[in-house]
């Protein structure tokens, strides 16, 4: 089963958040951490910094990511099995 299945079915999550989540998953390492800057995410997804910030807030609020100093980490409950 795809690790995106949970996020695909979460109707309370905006499309911007789903897009940023997929971007972060694509760039995460073996420990499920990644550290792209907001400017980098915005440039590569062709959206504004404020859209990325709102998406990150949505993802953290819904428990899909944890924001730690200098990188993003995916919550254990959403780890690939």
C-alpha positions as CSV (number, residue, x, y, z in Angstrom):
1,X,0.0,0.0,0.0
2,X,1.3,3.5,-0.9
3,X,2.4,5.7,1.9
4,X,0.4,8.4,0.3
5,X,-2.9,6.6,0.8
6,X,-3.6,8.2,4.1
7,X,-2.9,11.7,2.9
8,X,-4.9,11.1,-0.3
9,X,-8.0,10.2,1.7
10,X,-7.7,13.1,4.2
11,X,-10.4,15.4,2.9
12,X,-9.7,18.0,5.6
13,X,-6.2,18.6,4.2
14,X,-5.8,21.3,1.5
15,X,-4.3,20.4,-1.8
16,X,-1.3,22.7,-1.1
17,X,-0.5,20.7,2.0
18,X,-0.7,17.4,0.1
19,X,1.6,18.8,-2.6
20,X,4.2,20.0,-0.1
21,X,4.0,16.6,1.7
22,X,4.7,14.7,-1.4
23,X,7.6,17.1,-2.2
24,X,9.1,16.5,1.3
25,X,8.6,12.7,1.1
26,X,10.4,12.7,-2.2
27,X,13.4,14.5,-0.7
28,X,13.6,12.7,2.7
29,X,16.5,10.5,3.7
30,X,16.5,7.0,5.1
31,X,15.7,8.4,8.6
32,X,12.7,10.2,7.0
33,X,14.2,13.6,7.5
34,X,14.7,16.5,5.0
35,X,15.8,20.1,5.3
36,X,14.8,22.1,2.2
37,X,14.3,25.8,2.8
38,X,11.0,27.5,2.3
39,X,12.4,29.4,-0.6
40,X,13.5,26.2,-2.3
41,X,10.2,24.5,-1.8
42,X,8.3,27.5,-3.2
43,X,10.6,27.8,-6.2
44,X,10.5,24.1,-7.1
45,X,6.7,23.9,-6.7
46,X,6.1,27.3,-8.4
47,X,4.2,28.8,-5.5
48,X,4.6,31.5,-3.0
49,X,6.5,31.4,0.3
50,X,3.2,32.1,2.2
51,X,1.6,29.1,0.5
52,X,4.4,26.8,1.6
53,X,4.2,28.2,5.2
54,X,0.5,27.6,5.3
55,X,1.0,24.1,3.9
56,X,3.7,23.3,6.5
57,X,1.4,24.6,9.3
58,X,-1.5,22.4,8.0
59,X,0.8,19.3,7.8
60,X,2.1,19.8,11.3
61,X,-1.4,20.5,12.7
62,X,-2.7,17.3,11.2
63,X,0.2,15.3,12.5
64,X,1.9,14.4,9.2
65,X,5.2,16.2,10.0
66,X,7.1,17.5,12.9
67,X,9.1,20.7,12.5
68,X,12.5,20.5,14.2
69,X,15.4,22.9,14.1
70,X,16.9,22.7,10.6
71,X,14.8,19.9,9.1
72,X,11.4,18.3,8.8
73,X,10.6,14.8,10.1
74,X,7.7,12.6,9.3
75,X,5.6,11.5,12.3
76,X,6.0,7.8,13.2
77,X,2.3,7.0,12.6
78,X,2.8,7.8,8.9
79,X,6.0,5.9,8.4
80,X,6.2,3.6,5.4
81,X,5.5,0.0,6.4
